[in-house]
Amino acid sequence: MKLKAMPPAIGSAPSRLAFAATDEQTLDARRRVFNPMRKSYSTARWKRLRIATFERDKFQCCLCKRIEGNTSRLVCDHIQPHRGDEQLFWSETNLQTLCKPCHDSTKQSMESATR
């Protein structure tokens, strides 16, 4: 006698991870939910301030001194984290130009050390 294939006893379990975004847009949308100041980064005012900061710093990273003409590889960084403080967020003197590698490694490690 031949045995029939049995249906699986257990279905697929739902993911235990709360969030695992892979694309930048999904990640940014998630961040905006938890941090209302994130929406300020997409305003025309911020874009003007960002470019003005790059021009002031002559498109040069303040940490490694690398000059980068492609603004998509530059970050307009808050020297002192604003943590939702609007005045600190918009302060021109609190902004600096960083290249993406310096922002994503050096600056992030400096900030995590002060938390």
C-alpha positions as a LaTeX table, in Angstrom:
\begin{tabular}{lrrr}
\hline
Residue & $x$ (\AA) & $y$ (\AA) & $z$ (\AA) \\
\hline
Met1 & 0.00 & 0.00 & 0.00 \\
Lys2 & 1.25 & 3.46 & $-0.92$ \\
Leu3 & 1.18 & 6.33 & 1.58 \\
Lys4 & $-0.40$ & 9.58 & 0.48 \\
Ala5 & 1.51 & 12.82 & 0.93 \\
Met6 & 0.39 & 14.52 & 4.10 \\
Pro7 & $-0.39$ & 18.22 & 4.09 \\
Pro8 & 1.97 & 20.30 & 6.20 \\
Ala9 & 0.92 & 20.42 & 9.84 \\
Ile10 & 2.25 & 23.93 & 10.36 \\
Gly11 & 1.60 & 26.90 & 8.09 \\
Ser12 & 4.11 & 29.63 & 7.54 \\
Ala13 & 4.57 & 31.74 & 10.65 \\
Pro14 & 4.35 & 35.51 & 10.47 \\
Ser15 & 7.63 & 37.36 & 10.67 \\
Arg16 & 8.78 & 38.24 & 14.20 \\
Leu17 & 10.66 & 41.24 & 12.89 \\
Ala18 & 8.81 & 44.50 & 13.35 \\
Phe19 & 10.47 & 46.18 & 10.39 \\
Ala20 & 13.07 & 45.22 & 7.84 \\
Ala21 & 13.08 & 47.83 & 5.10 \\
Thr22 & 15.43 & 47.31 & 2.23 \\
Asp23 & 14.83 & 50.33 & 0.07 \\
Glu24 & 15.64 & 53.90 & 1.07 \\
Gln25 & 12.13 & 55.27 & 0.42 \\
Thr26 & 10.47 & 52.75 & 2.74 \\
Leu27 & 13.09 & 53.40 & 5.41 \\
Asp28 & 12.64 & 57.16 & 5.12 \\
Ala29 & 8.85 & 56.87 & 5.32 \\
Arg30 & 9.22 & 54.78 & 8.48 \\
Arg31 & 11.57 & 57.36 & 10.01 \\
Arg32 & 9.09 & 60.20 & 9.32 \\
Val33 & 6.45 & 58.39 & 11.37 \\
Phe34 & 8.69 & 58.29 & 14.44 \\
Asn35 & 10.43 & 61.64 & 13.91 \\
Pro36 & 8.18 & 64.46 & 12.63 \\
Met37 & 11.23 & 66.69 & 11.88 \\
Arg38 & 12.23 & 64.27 & 9.08 \\
Lys39 & 9.65 & 65.85 & 6.78 \\
Ser40 & 11.63 & 69.11 & 6.94 \\
Tyr41 & 14.39 & 67.48 & 4.88 \\
Ser42 & 12.11 & 67.39 & 1.82 \\
Thr43 & 11.12 & 71.08 & 1.94 \\
Ala44 & 12.32 & 73.72 & $-0.52$ \\
Arg45 & 13.68 & 75.70 & 2.44 \\
Trp46 & 15.95 & 72.83 & 3.49 \\
Lys47 & 17.12 & 72.22 & $-0.09$ \\
Arg48 & 18.14 & 75.89 & $-0.42$ \\
Leu49 & 19.90 & 75.81 & 2.96 \\
Arg50 & 21.68 & 72.57 & 2.03 \\
Ile51 & 23.05 & 74.00 & $-1.24$ \\
Ala52 & 24.00 & 77.27 & 0.51 \\
Thr53 & 25.97 & 75.24 & 3.08 \\
Phe54 & 27.79 & 73.33 & 0.32 \\
Glu55 & 28.65 & 76.61 & $-1.42$ \\
Arg56 & 29.83 & 78.20 & 1.84 \\
Asp57 & 32.10 & 75.20 & 2.50 \\
Lys58 & 33.21 & 75.15 & $-1.17$ \\
Phe59 & 31.87 & 71.59 & $-1.64$ \\
Gln60 & 34.61 & 70.32 & 0.68 \\
Cys61 & 34.16 & 67.78 & 3.46 \\
Cys62 & 34.90 & 69.40 & 6.82 \\
Leu63 & 36.48 & 66.19 & 8.15 \\
Cys64 & 38.62 & 64.66 & 5.39 \\
Lys65 & 38.88 & 67.86 & 3.25 \\
Arg66 & 37.85 & 65.98 & 0.10 \\
Ile67 & 36.26 & 68.20 & $-2.58$ \\
Glu68 & 33.18 & 66.64 & $-4.17$ \\
Gly69 & 31.35 & 68.26 & $-7.08$ \\
Asn70 & 28.52 & 65.72 & $-7.08$ \\
Thr71 & 26.12 & 66.95 & $-4.39$ \\
Ser72 & 24.46 & 63.53 & $-4.15$ \\
Arg73 & 27.69 & 62.37 & $-2.50$ \\
Leu74 & 27.60 & 65.15 & 0.08 \\
Val75 & 25.62 & 65.45 & 3.31 \\
Cys76 & 24.55 & 68.68 & 4.95 \\
Asp77 & 25.21 & 67.62 & 8.52 \\
His78 & 24.07 & 69.11 & 11.81 \\
Ile79 & 27.19 & 69.70 & 13.92 \\
Gln80 & 25.17 & 69.47 & 17.12 \\
Pro81 & 22.28 & 66.98 & 16.75 \\
His82 & 19.01 & 68.94 & 16.72 \\
Arg83 & 16.93 & 66.15 & 18.33 \\
Gly84 & 13.71 & 67.88 & 17.21 \\
Asp85 & 14.77 & 71.42 & 18.18 \\
Glu86 & 13.56 & 73.52 & 15.22 \\
Gln87 & 15.84 & 76.47 & 15.95 \\
Leu88 & 18.89 & 74.19 & 16.02 \\
Phe89 & 17.66 & 72.38 & 12.89 \\
Trp90 & 17.51 & 75.58 & 10.79 \\
Ser91 & 20.60 & 77.29 & 12.23 \\
Glu92 & 23.16 & 77.93 & 9.46 \\
Thr93 & 25.99 & 77.94 & 11.99 \\
Asn94 & 25.02 & 74.42 & 13.07 \\
Leu95 & 25.53 & 72.98 & 9.58 \\
Gln96 & 28.61 & 71.58 & 7.90 \\
Thr97 & 29.40 & 69.77 & 4.66 \\
Leu98 & 30.50 & 66.15 & 4.95 \\
Cys99 & 31.16 & 63.56 & 2.27 \\
Lys100 & 28.88 & 60.54 & 2.56 \\
Pro101 & 31.65 & 58.16 & 3.78 \\
Cys102 & 32.65 & 60.55 & 6.60 \\
His103 & 29.03 & 61.14 & 7.58 \\
Asp104 & 28.12 & 57.45 & 7.57 \\
Ser105 & 31.17 & 56.28 & 9.52 \\
Thr106 & 33.19 & 58.90 & 11.38 \\
Lys107 & 30.32 & 61.25 & 12.31 \\
Gln108 & 27.94 & 58.44 & 13.25 \\
Ser109 & 30.51 & 56.87 & 15.58 \\
Met110 & 31.15 & 60.27 & 17.17 \\
Glu111 & 27.43 & 60.77 & 17.78 \\
Ser112 & 26.88 & 57.29 & 19.21 \\
Ala113 & 29.75 & 57.87 & 21.66 \\
Thr114 & 28.00 & 60.96 & 23.08 \\
Arg115 & 24.55 & 59.38 & 23.58 \\
\hline
\end{tabular}
